[in-house]
Amino acid sequence: MLLCGPSGSGKSLLAAHSGLPVLRLDDFYKEGTDPTLPLVPGSADIDWDHPDSWDADAAVAAITELCRTGRTAVPVYDISLSARTGAETADIGRTPLFIAEGIFAAEIVTRCRETGVLADALCLSRGSLTTFRRRFLRDLREGRKSVPFLLRRGWRLMRRERTIIARQTALGAHACDRDEAMGRLAAAAAGRCATARTAA
């Protein structure tokens, strides 16, 4: 299950409440020293909300290996440092379904579908003002970036939220609220579990 949506829309919370294993796609951000990182137009700020700030190839490889073997090595990323600080092993065992969540999840819908590993793709939407408040308070609490940076980013993302959701749905994700997302997650989990029992 791919779970995307604007930053602050509640993806991580929903994934945690689902009871399914979770792969954090934000751990596949590029490091702050990477010369290919995009900049916000007219600014010296790195545009961490642009898909080019993220390693899609590594994310797809990890998802595919996790689907095929139940285990894969994933980086551990510290957003406040803009750097990878280590690595760990993601292990879902024999669980037939897991969630890969992050703001760039929609970017790999087609690739995951083509490799035969996609169960569903959801775009969580909660409204721009709610998302702005949740995102700012979370980022402030976690010390992700400086306050001026967070305010600039938050204002920019609030103005772009409809465009962000439109792009993610155009890439193949289904836009929905939290309740519908939980229902689709439950349906996908039930379907995958039934398939696994039949195969066994």
N, C-alpha and C positions, 0 to 999 in steps of 0.2 A: 504494500500500500504506500503510494507516494502522497505526502501531505504537505501542501504549500499554503501560501497566503502571505499577506503583507507582514513585515516585521512587527511583532506585538499583537498579532491577531489571536494568539492563544494556542498555537500549534503544539508547543512543548507540553503545555498543561493537558490538552486533550489527549495527546499521545500517552502521557503518563497515566491518565485515568482510564485508558482503553484496556489495560491489562495485557497488552501485546508487547513483545520485545520491540525496542526502539533503536534505530540507527540515526545518530545526529549528523545530518548533512552539513551543518555549520562547521564541523571539524575538518571539512575539506576546503576551507578558505585557503587562498595563497598567503604566504608570509609577507609581512610588511616591507621586506627588502626586495621583493620580486619586481623586476623592472617592467613587467607586462601589466601591472596593476593600473586600472583606468582612474582618471581624475574626474571630479565633478566639473562640468564646463564652467569656465570663468572663475575657478577656485583652485587652491593648492591642496584641497582635501581629497583623499583617496575616496573613490566612490565604491564603498563596500556593498552597495545595493545593485551594482551592475554585475551581470553574470560572468564577465571577464575577471572578476575578483575571486573566482571560485574554480576549483579543479574538477570539472565535470567528468573527465576521463577516469580519474581515480575513484570518484564516487560511483560511477557505473560499474567499474571493475569490482569494487567492494560489494555492491549490491548483488551482482551476478554470482560472485563466489559464495556469498552468504546464502543465496537461494540454492546453490548447487551442493554445497558442502556443510552448511550450518555454522561455519566459522570463517572469520576473515580478520586480518590485521587492519586497524584503523588508527589514524593520527589522533592525538589529543591536542586541541587548539585552545590557546588562551586569547580571547578577543581583546582583553585589555592590553596585551603585549603585541597583538597582531603577529603571533608566532606559534609554531607547533612546539610543544614542550615535551613530547614523548609519543608513545604509541601503546595501544592495548589491543586485546583480542576480543572481538564481538562474537558471542556464541549464542545461537538460538536453539541449539540442540535439534530436536525433531519437530519443533513448532512449525506448522505449515504456513504461517503468515506472520509478517512483522511490518512495522511502520518505518519508513525512511522519511524523516521530516526536516524541512528547512525552506528558506525563502526561495531557493533556486530549484526545488524539486520538480517544478513544471518543465524546467529546461531539459529534463531527461525522460519525459514521458514517452516520447516516440522511441528512443533507444531501448528503454526497458520493455516496451510492448514488442518491439522487433526481436528481442532476445527471448521472449516468452516468459518473462518473470513478473509481469505487471498484473495485479489483481484489480486495482482501481487507483484513481488519482483524484484527490480532493483539494479544493482551494477554499480555505477557511476565511470567511468575511464577517466582521462584527461592527462595521461602521467606522469612519475615519476618526471621529473624535474619541471614541472608546479606544481605538487602536493607538492613537497618539498618546493618550494618558497612560495606557498599560505599558507601551514601549518605553516612554520616558522614565517612568517610575522604576521599571525593571532595570534599564541600563544604568540609571543613577545608583540604584541599590547595589548592583554588581560592579560598579566602577569600570564600565566597559570602555568609555572614552571620556574626554573632558566635557564639562557642562556646556560650554559654547558649541562644541562639535555636536553634542547630542541635540541641542536646541535647533541648530541649523539643519541637521539631518531630519529631525522630527517634523519641522515645518515643511521641508521639501517633500517628505514622504506623505504627509497628510494631503498636500495638494495633488500628489500623483496617485493616490490610492486607487481611484477608479481605473486609471490607466494600467496600473500594476495588475489588478484583478482581471481586466480585459485581456492583457497579454497572457496571463497564466491559463485562463480558460481557452484562449485561442490555441495554446500549446497542448491542450487536451485534458486539463483538470476541470472537474465539476465544481462550480461555485456553490457553497452551502453554508449554513450556520452550524453552530455547535451540535444542536440536537440532530439535524439531518446527517451530519458527519458521523456521529456516534451510531446512528442507525445503519448507515452504509458500512461502517467498520464491523458492526456485529453481523450483518448479513454476509459480508465477505469472509469473516472468520468462520461462520457456520458452514458456508459453502466449501471452504478449503478443508475444514475438519472432516466433513462428510466425504470429500474426495479422497483424503488421506486414508480414512477407514476403509473405503471401497478398494483402494489400491492395495492395502495391506491384506 
